[in-house]
Amino acid sequence: MTNKVLLCHSTIAGNGATISVLIEQANFFAGLDYEVEVITFSGSKDSRFDERVKVTNINSLSKINIIDSSVSVLSLIGKKITTRLPDLVTSYIFKPFSRVNFVFNSDKDLVSKVYSAFNYKIIENYCDGSISSIQKYYKKFKRRDLRFKNGRLNYVSYYEFGVKTKTNYYNGIGLKYLEKIWNREEIEVSRTQFTNSGLISKILKKHNGQCVQEEKFKGFFRELVVTKNLGEDVGTCNYIVKSNILNRYIESRYGEGDAIISVNQTMLHYISTLKTKATTIGQVHNSWLSQGSEYMASFEFAIKSSFRLNRTVFLTSGALEYIKGNYGVRNGIVIPNAISDVEKKFTPFEEKLMLDEIKLVIVARLTDIKQIDHAIKAFSLAIKENSRLRLYIYGEGPSRGKLEKLARELEVSEFVFFMGYESNKDQIYSDKSLLICTSKAESFGMTLVEANSYGVPCLSYDCPYGPRDIIRDGSGILVDLNDITELTNQILNPLLYTKRYSNESLVNADRFLKKKIYTEYEKIIEKGTN
């Protein structure tokens, strides 16, 4: 059996679907006596994690570029400089120089020290007893110029053949906060900003004085790249590149017989860079496969990295076939998301028939891709035929305001209830009769499985790529994407409100129980790299 399993996720903050999947997977492996660790760079350990699961926030591993002010700076010849410089970034330790010259002014104050050796010269300049600058010359054509202010390093400039190529700027506590790079014509081509923790926060790349690319970082990772043209954003790519500090941490802990799993796309590229004998598995969760998605560049970046993994897991057969046909991925496998096998509390079908209302439910982020306005429009037509219908919408998001406005305009606001975010699944599904999904695209459609597990049939657009894999005959109905008229007709279809459909929904949900799904991951891990 594998000794250790590492699950990588860019964040465990919030209530997203992939975070729920992450928690379920971590707890499953912990229950099988694996040593489980979750690595993230946003959020802290959630109470839903098994107590045996270790959660490591990347930012706690180490802080870089921070100066230890208690360390005395050593001189270039291995002896302490008379003037103590606790805030100098680097301790200078070199082989002894063949010649050292001291320069004094008329008051016999030290003005400079000149260290000379073959192809190497260093000049230390002093003012009022404190060092003011250091020039370092390499092989006659390279120079490094260190400037000090009040005994503290202010900036360091780098030169080649007399042309400045780079300057690093340091704040009053010795942290690098800015780096500028110039080309041979001394035109600035990039500017890098650093956080107070010494981590990169932003890189601006320039051409002819204009910003052409902006890269934003989160923790140790490049998170977002925005391409610009004449100041306008023309492209966006989300991804994560390697961090040497994190690499050393993981590669020293996880090896042959262990497993490293990326639970979201943004970490997929990262684990593909690791030099390890552990089994590496990437999971593709997000609905970025839809053509024209603003995240398509990020998706393609992740997929091209997946060739280096042992396995890439897709949630649906449609997604896998698309990737095979368009990107040639050959290590793909379909493993859907899983639901907990915890006993659920819900209203028996016979009791629902006795209720005054027929409760329809939507569970989704309130964003444009979910097209909840389609459901409200269909509902407004259906309620004219069946006055018992009511629509409950669970979730939050930027579209809530305009959806509430739409309900008022269609004169159904008293029958449409915006419930906000709710984590209690019993509360959401227990007394509902039908779940509606009108998404433009889905990575899987977890709410469809959750609804079925409560005996609630589903009515969904046949969008790429989840619903077709989930809904089986009797557990719900698929309608053509964006066909609001047919959606309305099916809301009024009496078959969806029968005991047969309720029972078939329960049977269908059993296919996605955790104990059945996650054993597929066990098989991959046990097979390893064979």
BALUMLUM-431929 format. One record per residue (C-alpha): residue number from 1; residue in one letter; x negated, y, z negated. Coordinates in Angstrom, 3 decimals. Each point is the difference from the previous one (the first is absolute). Layout:
// residues N
  pos  code         X         Y         Z
  NUM     A         X         Y         Z
...
//
This chain:
// residues 530
  pos  code         X         Y         Z
    1     M     0.000     0.000     0.000
    2     T    -1.121     3.551     0.717
    3     N    -1.449     1.674    -3.056
    4     K     0.867     3.599     0.775
    5     V     2.428     1.986     2.160
    6     L    -0.484     3.699     0.740
    7     L     2.973     2.007     1.271
    8     C    -0.826     3.366     1.617
    9     H     2.557     2.790     0.345
   10     S    -0.598     3.705     0.592
   11     T     2.449     0.966    -2.756
   12     I     2.144    -1.602    -2.689
   13     A     1.753     3.277    -0.759
   14     G     3.698     0.245     0.909
   15     N     2.714    -2.490     0.842
   16     G    -0.681    -1.017     3.604
   17     A     0.773    -3.422     1.403
   18     T    -3.660    -0.970     0.419
   19     I    -0.659     0.880    -3.637
   20     S     2.740    -2.422    -1.031
   21     V    -1.576    -2.632     2.262
   22     L    -3.402     0.686    -1.551
   23     I     1.362    -0.507    -3.520
   24     E     1.830    -3.191     0.958
   25     Q    -3.104    -1.469     1.661
   26     A    -2.279     0.924    -2.892
   27     N     2.350    -1.570    -2.530
   28     F     0.411    -3.120     2.139
   29     F    -3.747    -0.659     0.206
   30     A    -0.424     0.790    -3.693
   31     G     2.676    -2.594    -0.748
   32     L    -2.106    -2.590     1.845
   33     D    -2.975     0.772    -2.268
   34     Y    -1.963     1.958     2.600
   35     E    -2.086     2.839    -1.361
   36     V     1.827     2.915     1.632
   37     E    -1.235     3.554     0.501
   38     V     1.784     2.862     1.744
   39     I    -2.147     2.835     1.377
   40     T     1.559     3.355     0.811
   41     F    -0.998     3.648     0.013
   42     S     3.318     1.500    -1.066
   43     G     2.152    -0.923    -2.955
   44     S    -0.388    -2.024    -3.177
   45     K     1.176    -3.439    -1.079
   46     D     3.752    -0.401     0.359
   47     S     1.946    -1.716    -2.783
   48     R     1.337    -2.441     2.605
   49     F    -3.455    -1.587     0.380
   50     D    -0.713    -3.225    -1.859
   51     E    -2.216     0.773    -2.999
   52     R    -2.677    -2.314     1.467
   53     V    -0.400     2.211     3.086
   54     K    -2.942     2.399    -0.118
   55     V     0.572     3.379     1.699
   56     T    -3.081     2.001     0.998
   57     N     0.303     3.599     1.139
   58     I    -2.832     0.568     2.485
   59     N    -0.651     3.498    -1.284
   60     S    -0.966    -1.435    -3.398
   61     L    -2.800    -2.162     1.430
   62     S    -2.465     2.826     0.295
   63     K    -0.279     3.728     0.511
   64     I    -2.504     1.010     2.626
   65     N    -2.095     3.118     0.571
   66     I     0.330     0.998    -3.670
   67     I    -3.186     1.214    -1.674
   68     D    -1.103    -1.236    -3.372
   69     S    -1.164     3.241    -1.622
   70     S    -1.845    -1.888    -2.737
   71     V    -2.616    -1.288     2.467
   72     S    -3.156     2.090     0.352
   73     V    -1.166     0.548     3.546
   74     L    -3.380    -1.463     0.849
   75     S    -2.514     1.879     2.079
   76     L    -1.213    -1.172     3.380
   77     I    -3.082    -1.616    -1.485
   78     G     1.857    -1.909    -2.671
   79     K    -0.459     2.482    -2.855
   80     K     2.607     2.190    -1.647
   81     I     0.333     3.502     1.399
   82     T    -0.664     2.677    -2.616
   83     T     3.343     1.663     0.774
   84     R     2.745    -2.522    -0.798
   85     L     2.634    -0.259     2.755
   86     P     2.786    -2.203    -1.390
   87     D     2.416     0.724     2.843
   88     L    -2.190    -0.961     2.937
   89     V     1.771    -2.697     1.997
   90     T    -2.920    -2.344     0.623
   91     S    -3.074    -0.919    -2.033
   92     Y    -3.039     0.531     2.208
   93     I    -2.484    -2.847    -0.405
   94     F    -2.668    -0.380     2.694
   95     K    -3.486    -1.390     0.304
   96     P    -2.726     2.337    -1.308
   97     F    -0.925     2.752     2.440
   98     S    -3.547     0.532     1.152
   99     R     0.068     3.724    -0.771
  100     V     2.023     2.320    -2.269
  101     N    -0.404     3.788     0.222
  102     F     1.371     2.465    -2.562
  103     V     0.850     3.584     0.977
  104     F     0.302     2.766    -2.655
  105     N     0.960     3.661     0.238
  106     S    -1.945     2.938    -1.458
  107     D     1.609    -0.588    -3.415
  108     K    -1.237    -3.586     0.109
  109     D     3.546    -1.346     0.298
  110     L     0.375    -3.167     2.011
  111     V     1.436     0.861     3.427
  112     S    -0.285    -3.303     1.805
  113     K    -1.475    -3.486     0.083
  114     V    -1.086    -1.558     3.271
  115     Y    -0.334    -3.786     0.220
  116     S    -1.803    -1.226     3.094
  117     A    -0.496    -3.435     1.503
  118     F    -0.278    -1.570     3.442
  119     N     3.050     1.099     2.049
  120     Y     1.696     1.231    -3.162
  121     K     0.130     3.313    -1.878
  122     I     2.178     1.253    -2.843
  123     I     0.190     3.585    -1.215
  124     E     1.662     0.849    -3.328
  125     N     0.767     3.719    -0.447
  126     Y     0.599     1.576    -3.412
  127     C     1.572     3.248    -1.191
  128     D    -0.118     1.178    -3.648
  129     G    -1.174    -3.430    -1.081
  130     S     2.890    -1.863     1.682
  131     I    -0.133    -1.859     3.243
  132     S     1.712     1.879     2.835
  133     S    -0.583    -2.227     3.009
  134     I    -1.759    -3.089     1.324
  135     Q    -1.113    -0.546     3.599
  136     K    -0.878    -3.536     1.052
  137     Y    -1.728    -0.593     3.370
  138     Y    -0.061    -3.441     1.679
  139     K    -2.173    -0.983     2.971
  140     K    -0.335     3.669     1.061
  141     F     3.475     0.252     1.584
  142     K     2.391    -0.704    -2.911
  143     R     0.679     2.282    -2.929
  144     R     2.287    -0.013    -3.015
  145     D     0.716     3.304    -1.743
  146     L     1.385    -0.153    -3.567
  147     R     1.306     3.283    -1.446
  148     F     0.694     0.580    -3.695
  149     K     2.071     2.512    -1.922
  150     N    -0.611     0.530    -3.733
  151     G    -2.051    -3.197    -0.083
  152     R     2.763    -2.079     1.592
  153     L     0.100    -1.431     3.483
  154     N     2.119     2.217     2.259
  155     Y    -0.430    -1.541     3.451
  156     V    -2.294    -2.224     2.072
  157     S    -0.602     0.660     3.713
  158     Y    -1.527    -2.495     2.438
  159     Y    -2.020     1.032     3.078
  160     E    -1.466    -1.760     3.030
  161     F    -2.431     1.867     2.260
  162     G     0.966     3.184    -1.806
  163     V     3.736    -0.429     0.713
  164     K     2.400    -0.379    -2.933
  165     T     2.011    -3.237     0.297
  166     K     1.771    -0.323    -3.346
  167     T     0.646     1.857    -3.286
  168     N     1.343    -1.459    -3.244
  169     Y     1.513     2.401    -2.564
  170     Y     0.165    -0.720    -3.747
  171     N     2.142     1.577    -2.700
  172     G    -1.050     1.188    -3.461
  173     I     0.140    -3.486    -1.531
  174     G    -2.073    -1.577     2.762
  175     L     2.768    -1.574     2.117
  176     K    -0.153     0.149     3.768
  177     Y     3.178     1.757     1.113
  178     L    -0.725     0.776     3.662
  179     E    -2.129    -1.321     2.861
  180     K    -0.422     1.758     3.344
  181     I    -1.593    -1.530     3.105
  182     W    -1.323     1.940     2.999
  183     N    -1.046    -1.069     3.489
  184     R    -3.232     0.938     1.807
  185     E     1.479     3.378     0.945
  186     E     0.730     0.642    -3.705
  187     I     3.756    -0.121     0.621
  188     E     1.957    -1.539    -2.870
  189     V     1.472    -3.338     1.094
  190     S     1.396    -1.369    -3.271
  191     R     0.796     0.979    -3.544
  192     T     0.493    -2.473    -2.862
  193     Q     1.731     0.935    -3.257
  194     F    -0.413    -1.906    -3.274
  195     T     2.191    -0.335    -3.097
  196     N    -1.112     0.880    -3.530
  197     S    -0.738    -3.701    -0.422
  198     G    -2.502     0.143     2.846
  199     L     2.216    -1.979     2.411
  200     I     0.671     1.128     3.567
  201     S     3.398     1.692     0.295
  202     K    -0.016     1.369     3.560
  203     I    -2.119     0.111     3.171
  204     L     0.580     2.597     2.688
  205     K    -1.576    -0.700     3.394
  206     K    -0.418     2.927     2.353
  207     H    -0.617     0.676     3.676
  208     N    -0.839     3.466     1.265
  209     G     0.988     1.435    -3.342
  210     Q     3.461    -1.633    -0.085
  211     C     1.077    -2.890    -2.238
  212     V     0.688    -3.066     2.166
  213     Q     0.362    -2.639    -2.730
  214     E     0.887     0.034    -3.669
  215     E    -0.725    -3.033    -2.172
  216     K     1.497    -0.289    -3.476
  217     F    -1.248    -2.362    -2.679
  218     K     1.631    -1.631    -2.994
  219     G    -2.327    -1.378    -2.622
  220     F    -2.850    -1.823     1.729
  221     F     1.839    -0.340     3.299
  222     R     0.744     1.841     3.199
  223     E     3.797     0.052    -0.059
  224     L     1.222     2.313     2.768
  225     V    -1.442     1.303     3.266
  226     V     1.807     2.814     1.821
  227     T    -1.128     0.895     3.530
  228     K     0.518     3.640     0.949
  229     N     0.136     1.938     3.264
  230     L    -0.060     3.804    -0.154
  231     G     1.053    -0.199    -3.627
  232     E     2.986    -2.318     0.620
  233     D     0.183    -3.560    -1.383
  234     V     0.058    -2.445     2.941
  235     G    -0.734    -3.358    -1.653
  236     T     0.027    -1.676    -3.399
  237     C    -1.716    -3.167    -1.235
  238     N     0.214    -1.517    -3.488
  239     Y    -2.696    -2.477    -0.965
  240     I    -2.584    -0.920    -2.589
  241     V    -3.721    -0.451     0.606
  242     K    -2.526    -1.701    -2.184
  243     S    -1.398     1.256    -3.267
  244     N    -3.451    -1.323    -0.877
  245     I     0.715     0.192    -3.723
  246     L     3.181    -2.044     0.324
  247     N    -1.670    -2.409     2.430
  248     R    -2.673    -0.838    -2.572
  249     Y     2.641    -0.489    -2.684
  250     I     2.084    -2.420     2.096
  251     E    -2.840    -1.867     1.715
  252     S    -1.648    -0.724    -3.330
  253     R     3.189    -1.457    -1.471
  254     Y     1.708    -1.858     2.852
  255     G    -1.599    -2.746     2.036
  256     E     0.580    -3.477     1.353
  257     G     3.213    -1.540    -1.324
  258     D     1.540     3.381    -0.814
  259     A     2.506     2.068     1.991
  260     I     0.248     3.684     0.853
  261     I     3.421     1.158     1.229
  262     S     0.938     3.390     1.425
  263     V     3.619     0.637    -0.946
  264     N     0.369     3.002     2.304
  265     Q    -1.423     1.068     3.340
  266     T    -2.094     2.860    -1.279
  267     M    -2.215    -2.452    -1.896
  268     L    -0.168    -2.535     2.825
  269     H    -2.887     1.704     1.775
  270     Y    -1.852     0.371    -3.280
  271     I    -0.032    -3.690    -0.926
  272     S    -1.124    -0.832     3.541
  273     T    -3.283     1.851    -0.739
  274     L    -0.867    -2.107    -3.049
  275     K    -2.956    -2.379     0.108
  276     T     1.463    -2.883    -1.923
  277     K     0.684    -3.728     0.281
  278     A     3.401     0.468    -1.618
  279     T     3.097    -0.695     2.126
  280     T     1.251     3.326     1.348
  281     I     3.688     0.500     0.773
  282     G     1.619     3.131     1.423
  283     Q     3.709     0.730    -0.270
  284     V     1.863     2.210     2.483
  285     H     3.101     1.415    -1.684
  286     N     0.918     3.345     1.493
  287     S     2.349     0.632     2.921
  288     W    -2.672     1.696     2.102
  289     L     0.557    -2.347     2.917
  290     S     2.829     2.137     1.377
  291     Q    -1.180     1.781     3.122
  292     G    -0.653     3.700    -0.495
  293     S    -0.544    -0.293    -3.736
  294     E    -2.150     2.817    -1.367
  295     Y    -2.005    -2.664    -1.852
  296     M    -0.779    -2.085     3.088
  297     A    -3.650     1.076     0.027
  298     S    -0.398    -1.213    -3.582
  299     F     1.693    -3.267     0.821
  300     E    -2.252    -0.663     2.990
  301     F    -3.062     0.829    -2.096
  302     A     1.040    -2.589    -2.596
  303     I     0.861    -2.684     2.558
  304     K    -3.349     0.331     1.752
  305     S    -1.658    -0.588    -3.367
  306     S     2.039    -3.146    -0.670
  307     F    -2.120    -2.108     2.383
  308     R    -2.643    -0.181    -2.738
  309     L     2.420    -1.470    -2.569
  310     N     0.731    -3.668    -0.577
  311     R     3.743     0.603     0.349
  312     T     2.325     2.907     0.821
  313     V     3.501    -0.409    -1.417
  314     F     3.042     1.422     1.791
  315     L     3.458     0.055    -1.511
  316     T     1.945    -0.955     3.109
  317     S    -0.474    -2.093     3.120
  318     G     0.913     3.020     2.161
  319     A    -2.842     2.045    -1.444
  320     L    -2.479    -2.844     0.483
  321     E     1.006    -0.553     3.635
  322     Y    -0.296     3.716     0.713
  323     I    -3.518     0.076    -1.459
  324     K    -1.079    -3.128     1.855
  325     G     1.223     1.407     3.288
  326     N    -1.404     3.507    -0.377
  327     Y    -3.150    -0.418    -2.104
  328     G    -1.002    -3.631     0.407
  329     V    -0.068    -0.761    -3.729
  330     R    -0.523    -3.734    -0.467
  331     N    -0.217    -0.342    -3.784
  332     G     3.589     1.081    -0.643
  333     I     2.561    -1.912    -2.013
  334     V     3.581     0.748    -1.071
  335     I     0.710     0.069    -3.736
  336     P     3.069     2.075    -0.959
  337     N     0.445     1.933    -3.191
  338     A     1.361    -1.897    -2.974
  339     I     2.668     0.666    -2.598
  340     S    -0.133    -0.860    -3.644
  341     D     1.693    -3.197    -1.127
  342     V     1.263     1.699    -3.167
  343     E     3.683    -0.728    -0.599
  344     K     2.236     2.773     1.299
  345     K     3.201     1.392    -1.463
  346     F     2.682     0.800     2.530
  347     T     3.760     0.108     0.409
  348     P     1.453    -3.298     1.346
  349     F     1.514     0.231     3.471
  350     E     3.547    -0.650    -1.246
  351     E    -0.206     2.941    -2.408
  352     K    -1.221     2.352     2.756
  353     L     3.199    -0.778     1.916
  354     M     2.014     1.333    -2.926
  355     L    -1.803     3.371    -0.105
  356     D     1.759     3.132     1.216
  357     E    -3.045     0.962     2.056
  358     I    -2.125    -1.745     2.625
  359     K    -3.491     1.197    -0.863
  360     L    -2.574     0.354     2.770
  361     V    -3.600     0.673    -0.939
  362     I    -3.140     1.487     1.555
  363     V    -3.369    -0.296    -1.756
  364     A    -2.725     2.025     1.699
  365     R    -2.275     3.004    -0.069
  366     L     1.997     2.952     1.230
  367     T    -2.159     0.745     3.049
  368     D     0.666     0.380     3.719
  369     I    -1.305    -3.471     0.920
  370     K     2.791    -1.581    -2.094
  371     Q     2.690     1.789     2.074
  372     I     2.458     0.039    -2.891
  373     D     1.974     2.644     1.882
  374     H     1.054    -2.827     2.373
  375     A     1.479    -1.914    -2.933
  376     I     1.865     3.054    -1.309
  377     K     1.449     0.692     3.460
  378     A     1.111    -3.634     0.385
  379     F     1.447     0.017    -3.507
  380     S     1.963     3.190     0.705
  381     L     1.697    -1.789     2.917
  382     A     0.544    -3.298    -1.831
  383     I     1.623     1.540    -3.070
  384     K     2.806     1.308     2.220
  385     E     0.898    -3.639     0.643
  386     N    -0.642    -1.293    -3.535
  387     S     0.430     2.504    -2.823
  388     R    -1.460    -2.422    -2.597
  389     L    -3.533     0.433     1.384
  390     R    -2.617     1.826    -2.072
  391     L    -3.687     0.609     0.835
  392     Y    -2.751    -0.010    -2.679
  393     I    -3.432     1.283     1.032
  394     Y    -2.975    -0.825    -2.254
  395     G    -3.297     1.772     0.573
  396     E    -1.627     3.409     0.190
  397     G    -1.797     1.893     2.726
  398     P    -0.264     3.190     2.028
  399     S     3.162    -0.724     2.023
  400     R     2.359    -0.031    -2.981
  401     G     1.153     3.610     0.429
  402     K     0.995    -0.329     3.644
  403     L     1.663    -3.388    -0.638
  404     E     2.144     1.501    -2.749
  405     K     0.856     2.855     2.363
  406     L     0.983    -2.511     2.718
  407     A     2.331    -1.818    -2.408
  408     R     1.715     3.309    -0.789
  409     E     0.310     0.921     3.680
  410     L     1.586    -3.383     0.772
  411     E     2.335     0.451    -3.000
  412     V    -1.114    -3.209    -1.724
  413     S    -2.123     1.469    -2.810
  414     E     2.454    -1.243    -2.649
  415     F    -0.470    -3.557     1.284
  416     V    -3.792     0.084     0.501
  417     F    -2.081    -0.179    -3.190
  418     F    -3.682     0.964    -0.135
  419     M    -1.313    -2.007    -2.942
  420     G    -3.697     0.976     0.073
  421     Y    -2.797    -2.454    -0.759
  422     E     1.004    -3.088    -2.003
  423     S    -2.419    -2.762    -1.011
  424     N     2.637    -2.322    -1.478
  425     K     0.953    -2.347     2.845
  426     D     3.005    -1.360    -1.938
  427     Q     1.358     3.530    -0.191
  428     I    -0.462     0.511     3.742
  429     Y     1.389    -3.232     1.450
  430     S     2.176    -1.756    -2.592
  431     D     3.414     1.358     1.077
  432     K    -0.745     0.844     3.643
  433     S     1.628    -1.722     2.980
  434     L    -2.283     0.974     2.904
  435     L    -3.475     1.470     0.516
  436     I    -0.585     2.281     3.004
  437     C    -3.391     0.580     1.655
  438     T    -0.255     2.573     2.813
  439     S    -3.798     0.352     0.174
  440     K    -1.768     0.936     3.213
  441     A    -2.765    -2.445    -1.008
  442     E    -0.767    -2.255    -2.957
  443     S    -3.155    -1.750    -1.114
  444     F     2.157    -2.730    -1.495
  445     G     3.239     1.146    -1.618
  446     M    -0.351    -1.088    -3.612
  447     T     3.400     1.408    -0.938
  448     L     1.663    -2.473     2.383
  449     V    -1.474    -2.927    -1.915
  450     E     0.786     1.591    -3.361
  451     A     3.634     0.550     1.014
  452     N     0.338    -3.615     1.201
  453     S    -1.367    -1.230    -3.323
  454     Y     3.033     1.610    -1.660
  455     G     2.404    -1.591     2.478
  456     V     0.333     3.271     1.956
  457     P     0.045    -0.405     3.814
  458     C    -1.899     2.488     2.183
  459     L     0.926     2.125     2.992
  460     S    -3.115     1.276     1.743
  461     Y    -1.315     1.578     3.152
  462     D    -2.129    -2.467     1.978
  463     C    -3.065     2.200    -0.422
  464     P    -3.645    -1.062     0.214
  465     Y    -0.964    -2.202    -1.735
  466     G     1.554    -1.204    -3.245
  467     P     3.779    -0.523     0.114
  468     R    -0.035    -2.606     2.784
  469     D    -2.297    -2.236    -2.071
  470     I     2.116     0.373    -3.133
  471     I     3.644    -0.082     1.034
  472     R     1.238    -3.487     0.851
  473     D     3.442    -1.071     1.186
  474     G     2.398     0.570    -2.855
  475     S    -2.267     2.221    -2.099
  476     G     0.727     3.138     2.008
  477     I     0.363     1.540     3.448
  478     L    -2.439     1.818     2.303
  479     V     1.141     2.807     2.303
  480     D    -1.939     1.717     2.759
  481     L    -2.323     2.779    -1.099
  482     N     1.734     3.404    -0.263
  483     D     3.431    -1.356     1.014
  484     I     2.150     1.934    -2.488
  485     T     3.255    -1.144     1.626
  486     E    -0.837    -3.686    -0.485
  487     L    -1.253     0.754    -3.505
  488     T     3.417     1.470    -0.788
  489     N     1.786    -3.033     1.448
  490     Q    -2.076    -2.418    -2.093
  491     I     0.601     1.962    -3.217
  492     L     3.658    -0.823     0.634
  493     N    -0.744    -3.666     0.906
  494     P     1.858    -2.148    -2.611
  495     L    -2.487    -2.891     0.462
  496     L    -2.684     1.958    -1.868
  497     Y     2.189     0.080    -3.098
  498     T     0.721    -3.743    -0.184
  499     K    -1.230    -2.553    -2.553
  500     R    -1.772    -1.878     2.795
  501     Y    -2.216     2.993     0.753
  502     S    -0.651     0.569    -3.685
  503     N    -1.057    -3.618    -0.540
  504     E    -2.133    -0.072     3.162
  505     S    -1.754     3.144    -1.244
  506     L    -1.012    -1.780    -3.202
  507     V    -1.298    -2.990     1.963
  508     N    -1.938     2.253     2.366
  509     A    -1.678     1.859    -2.865
  510     D    -1.432    -3.258    -1.353
  511     R    -2.403    -0.065     2.975
  512     F    -1.777     3.010    -1.478
  513     L    -0.465    -1.102    -3.605
  514     K    -3.417     0.822    -1.376
  515     K    -0.941    -3.582    -0.796
  516     K     0.567    -0.947     3.664
  517     I    -1.646     3.018     1.661
  518     Y    -3.150     0.515    -2.045
  519     T    -1.040    -3.627     0.262
  520     E    -0.882     0.915     3.608
  521     Y    -2.649     2.347    -1.372
  522     E    -1.295    -2.816    -2.172
  523     K    -0.470    -2.143     3.119
  524     I    -2.039     2.743     1.707
  525     I    -2.156     0.532    -3.070
  526     E    -0.630    -3.705    -0.523
  527     K    -0.909    -0.415     3.672
  528     G    -2.420     2.915    -0.347
  529     T    -2.183     0.717     2.967
  530     N     0.348    -3.492     1.501
//
